[in-house]
Amino acid sequence: MEKIREDLIKKFIEINSQINLSAIRNQEWIYIKHILDSIELNNVLKFKKWSSVCDIGTGWWFPLLPLAMTNPDINFTWIDSVNKKLKAVWEIVSHLKLENVDLVWTRAEDFHNRFDYVTARAVWYIDKLFLWTRNMIKSDWYLILYKWFDPQEKKDLVELSRKYKFKLIKQHRYKLFEWDVQRVIYVLKKRYWL
């Protein structure tokens, strides 16, 4: 795992210098702010073996790649509407020989496949996330949102959950280091009845 982590960071720095995906360029901060943040989900839930996960709109390869690396028996699909991001992700997927990752060039609102889990890290406000992902998740499966904790957004999340037939089943608040912002992972279960 250590070698894969080093390869991921090295390749991220190389590609980031060419297409500027992130302002974070220090190896330690890439590890803390991107990789550790991504795999925090492994402390929150355990994916069911051979399940399907779709990660939407994550321009910096996260949480997709660290989750795929730490969960080799799970099938991951990554969608994004920006082709250059997909090409950059494909380069690292190929370099790391990850066989459990598929990439799709599309917009979340236009994608109609269904998955067991859908993840979204630091993208869109909660209203758009519910609107665009509600039909991508199988009944009784999960939407997982990585967010900075905001009391108003949490209130909106609870209200919109009812409208879009989700149930908040877990809220995991954490910090990556002492002076970090308050982060939260929301796990919501999709229901066709409540």
N, C-alpha and C positions, 0 to 999 in steps of 0.2 A: 504493500500500500504506500509506503514511504516513497518508493521510486516513482510510482504513478503520480503521486502528489507533486513531486519535484518536476516530473515531465509536464504535468498540467500547468504548473506555474511558469515554467520556462517557455512553453509554447504560447501561453496567454500573453506573456510579456512581448514575445516576438511578434505575434499577430497584432496585439494592441498598439505597438509602435507603428504599424503600417496603416491601420484603419481607425484607431482611437475609439475603442469600445468603452474604456473606463479611464478616469483620472487617477485611479490607484495603480501605481507602478512599482511600489516597494514589495518585495517578495513576502515579507512577514505580514504586511497589511492585506495583500491578496489572500494569503492563507486565512487570516483572521476574519476579514470582512466579507469575503466571498465563500471560501471553502467551508470554514467552520459554521458560518451562518447557514449555508445550504444543508449541511448534514445534521444540523440541530434537529431537523425533522425526525431523524432516526431515534432521537431521545423521546419523541412524542408519540409515535406510532410505529408499528411494524407492518410493512406491506405484506399482503397475503401472497404467498409464492405463486409465480407465473401470472400475477395480475398485470393490468395495463395502466400506465401512468402517462398523462399528457401534460407537458409543461408549456405554458403559453407566454409569449411576448417577452422572454428574458434575453435581452441583448448581450449579456456578458457571460453566457453559457451556464449561468447559475440560477437555480439549484440543479439543473439537469445533469451536468457531467459528474459532480461529486456524488449525487444520488445514484446515478447509473454505475459509478465505480464501486460504491459501497453496497449496492444491491444487484449483483450480477444475475440473479434469477428473476428479475422483474423486467418487463418490456416497457421501454420509454419511447415516447414520441414527442418531438419538439416542433412547435409551429411558430412561425414568425412571418410577418409580411415583408420584411426587408431581406432581400436575397443575399446581400453582401454579408449579413450576419450569419445566414445559413451556411454560406461557403466557408466562413471562418470556423463555425462549429464543425462542419464536416471534415475540415482539415485536422482538427484535434481529435475527433472521433476516430478517423483513419489512423492517425499517428499513435493513439493509445490502443488501437485494435479493439474498440468496444463493439461487441456484437449485439448488444441489447438496446441499441439506439437507432431510431428512424427519424428522419427530418422531413418536414413538409412545408413548402412555401405557400402560405395562405394567411388569411386574416381569421382571427378567432370566430368572429360572427358569421363567417362563410363556411366554417368547417363543421361537418355533420356526423363525424364518427363519434361513437360513444366509448367511454373509458371507465375503468373502476375508480381511478383517482384523477383529478385535475389539480395541478399546482400553478400558482402564480406568485411571483416574488417581486414586490415593489413595482407593480404595474397597475395603472388605472385606479380610480376611486371605486368604492364598493358597489355603487349602482351599476356601473358598466360591467364590472366583473360578473355580477349575477346575471345580467341581461345576456352577455355573450357566452357564458359557460353553462347556463342552466340545461341546455339540451345536449351537452357533451358528456354528461355524467349519467351512468346507469342508475336505475332506481336502487336505493339503499346503499349507494356508494358515496364517495367523498370529494368535496372541494376543499383544498388546503391553501390558505392564504398567508403569505409572509408579509407582515406590515410593520410599520412603526406604530406604536400604540398611540391612539388618539381617541379620547373619550367620546367625541361627537361621531367619529366613524364607527366606533363600537355600537353606539346607540342606533345609528343608521343600519348597521349590519343586522342587529336584532330585529328591527322593523321590516327590513327588506327580506329577511329569511322567511318570514311568514308569507309574504307576497309570492316569492319564487319557490316555495315549498322545500326549504332547507331547515334543518335543525342544528343549532350550534351545540356540538357535543364536547368540545374541548377548546380551552384557551390556554396557551402556554406562553407566559411572559418571561423574558430573559434579557440579559445583556451579554455582549461578547467580551467586554472588558469594563473596568470600574467606571469610567466616565462616559461610557457609551450611551446612546439613546435607548429608551425602553422599547424593546422589540416584542412582537407577539406573533405567534402562529395560531391561526384559527382553523379548526377542523370542523367542517359542516357536513352533515349527512343529507343526501338528496332523498326526498320522499315524494311520492305521488299522492299521498294522503297524509294528514297530520293529526 
